C-alpha cells in the first residue's frame, strides 16, 4: 500500500479512502482544498499500482492503514472519509482504530454499498467490473466518457466523474483478475461493525436517492447505525455530487470536523 500525505502534520488528521479501482489521486479535487486546514492521509490500495501485491480484503487493507497510523504515532483522527467501497474499508478501519485505542472523532461515507449479495449476483458484478477495467485500459479520458457502463454509473453525466476517471485509467493496467475479484467481494460481502450511540452520532452518510447504493443499502445502514446522520439528495449519480458541488461539499466536511 502507498500513502500520499498533504498538509501540516500538526493539523487535525483526515484519512481519505477511495472507491473501487481508484488511486489516491482520484480525490485530488477534495484534498487539494482541505490540506491547508488538515493533514491528509490518502492511501492507494494494494493492487492499484505497479509492483504492488494484490488487493485482498477490507480487513487487511484497513489493518495496513492502522499500522501506518501507529508507526506515525498518531493517537487521534479527526475524520475518516470514504467513497463507495472506501466507506466499507473506512467503517472497518474505525472499528480497528477504536479497538486499538486510537480515537476517531468523526466519519463521513459517500455512496456506501454496505450489503451482502448472493454468489450469483457477485458473479454478475465481477463480470461488469472486469469488462469496465478492460475497456479502460489504453483509453483516453475522452474515450472513457463514451463507454456505456461509465455513462450508466454516472447516471448519464460522465463529465461529472472526470476527476475520478482519469486516475482509474492510469490504474487499470495494474489491476489483475485477483484484485478485481477481491474488490467485488469487499464491496458486496459486508457485515456491520458495532459502534456505541455516541460514535454513531458522529457518523455521516451521504447518498443520492436514485443511486443503486441508496436504493439497495440505505435501509440496512440505517438499521445498523440508527443514530447516524443521513443526508440524501436527488438528481445525481454515484459520487457525482462531490465533483459538481465541490466547494459546498468541502464546507460540509469542515463543518463536520468542527
Beta strands, then each sheet from edge to edge (+ up, - down):
strand 1: 2-6
strand 2: 13-17
strand 3: 39-44
strand 4: 76-77
strand 5: 79-83
strand 6: 103-104
strand 7: 107-110
strand 8: 203-208
strand 9: 229-233
sheet 1: 1+ 3- 2- 5- 7- 8- 9-
sheet 2: 4+ 6+
end
